[in-house]
Amino acid sequence: MTANAELAGQLRRQADDAIARRRVLLVAAVALAESTTIAGARRVLEDWTGPAAIRDGAIALLDGLTRQEDQ
């Protein structure tokens, strides 16, 4: 594998990670907009039938917000 091919692969993986992160952020934002509390948003996500990886990431994000709120 050439250095350029290896670099291209690294950039593609970074882009894929960024796209997945954006999806998690958007789903978490929608759940928050549809509820009045972070706990309510979490319940919305627990019932969501979308991709599990995105759901789980959004729940983890909300859990992190809850921890920040508690401090």
C-alpha positions as a Markdown table, in Angstrom:
| # | Residue | x | y | z |
|---|---|---|---|---|
| 1 | Met | 0.0 | 0.0 | 0.0 |
| 2 | Thr | 1.4 | 3.4 | -0.9 |
| 3 | Ala | 1.6 | 6.2 | 1.6 |
| 4 | Asn | -1.1 | 8.1 | -0.3 |
| 5 | Ala | -3.4 | 5.1 | -0.2 |
| 6 | Glu | -2.8 | 4.8 | 3.5 |
| 7 | Leu | -3.5 | 8.5 | 4.1 |
| 8 | Ala | -6.6 | 8.3 | 2.0 |
| 9 | Gly | -7.9 | 5.4 | 4.1 |
| 10 | Gln | -7.2 | 7.4 | 7.3 |
| 11 | Leu | -9.1 | 10.4 | 6.0 |
| 12 | Arg | -12.0 | 8.2 | 4.9 |
| 13 | Arg | -12.2 | 6.7 | 8.4 |
| 14 | Gln | -12.2 | 10.1 | 10.0 |
| 15 | Ala | -14.9 | 11.3 | 7.7 |
| 16 | Asp | -17.0 | 8.2 | 8.5 |
| 17 | Asp | -16.5 | 8.8 | 12.2 |
| 18 | Ala | -17.5 | 12.5 | 11.8 |
| 19 | Ile | -20.7 | 11.5 | 9.9 |
| 20 | Ala | -21.6 | 9.0 | 12.6 |
| 21 | Arg | -21.0 | 11.6 | 15.3 |
| 22 | Arg | -23.2 | 14.1 | 13.5 |
| 23 | Arg | -26.0 | 11.6 | 13.3 |
| 24 | Val | -25.8 | 10.9 | 17.0 |
| 25 | Leu | -25.8 | 14.6 | 17.8 |
| 26 | Leu | -28.8 | 15.3 | 15.5 |
| 27 | Val | -30.8 | 12.4 | 17.0 |
| 28 | Ala | -30.0 | 13.6 | 20.5 |
| 29 | Ala | -31.1 | 17.1 | 19.6 |
| 30 | Val | -34.4 | 15.9 | 18.2 |
| 31 | Ala | -35.1 | 13.8 | 21.3 |
| 32 | Leu | -34.4 | 16.8 | 23.5 |
| 33 | Ala | -36.6 | 19.0 | 21.3 |
| 34 | Glu | -39.5 | 16.4 | 21.7 |
| 35 | Ser | -39.2 | 16.3 | 25.5 |
| 36 | Thr | -39.0 | 18.7 | 28.5 |
| 37 | Thr | -36.1 | 17.0 | 30.3 |
| 38 | Ile | -33.0 | 15.1 | 29.6 |
| 39 | Ala | -34.5 | 12.0 | 31.2 |
| 40 | Gly | -37.5 | 12.4 | 28.9 |
| 41 | Ala | -35.3 | 12.6 | 25.9 |
| 42 | Arg | -33.6 | 9.4 | 27.0 |
| 43 | Arg | -37.0 | 7.7 | 27.2 |
| 44 | Val | -37.8 | 8.9 | 23.7 |
| 45 | Leu | -34.6 | 7.3 | 22.5 |
| 46 | Glu | -35.1 | 4.1 | 24.3 |
| 47 | Asp | -38.3 | 3.6 | 22.3 |
| 48 | Trp | -36.7 | 4.7 | 19.0 |
| 49 | Thr | -36.4 | 1.9 | 16.4 |
| 50 | Gly | -33.7 | 3.5 | 14.4 |
| 51 | Pro | -30.1 | 2.2 | 14.1 |
| 52 | Ala | -29.0 | 0.9 | 17.5 |
| 53 | Ala | -25.5 | 2.4 | 17.2 |
| 54 | Ile | -26.9 | 5.9 | 16.7 |
| 55 | Arg | -29.5 | 5.3 | 19.5 |
| 56 | Asp | -26.9 | 4.1 | 21.9 |
| 57 | Gly | -24.6 | 6.9 | 21.1 |
| 58 | Ala | -27.3 | 9.5 | 21.6 |
| 59 | Ile | -28.3 | 7.9 | 24.9 |
| 60 | Ala | -24.6 | 8.0 | 26.0 |
| 61 | Leu | -24.5 | 11.7 | 25.0 |
| 62 | Leu | -27.6 | 12.4 | 27.1 |
| 63 | Asp | -26.2 | 10.5 | 30.0 |
| 64 | Gly | -23.1 | 12.7 | 29.8 |
| 65 | Leu | -25.3 | 15.8 | 29.8 |
| 66 | Thr | -27.0 | 14.5 | 32.9 |
| 67 | Arg | -23.7 | 14.0 | 34.7 |
| 68 | Gln | -22.7 | 17.6 | 33.8 |
| 69 | Glu | -26.0 | 18.9 | 35.0 |
| 70 | Asp | -25.6 | 17.1 | 38.3 |
| 71 | Gln | -22.2 | 18.7 | 39.0 |
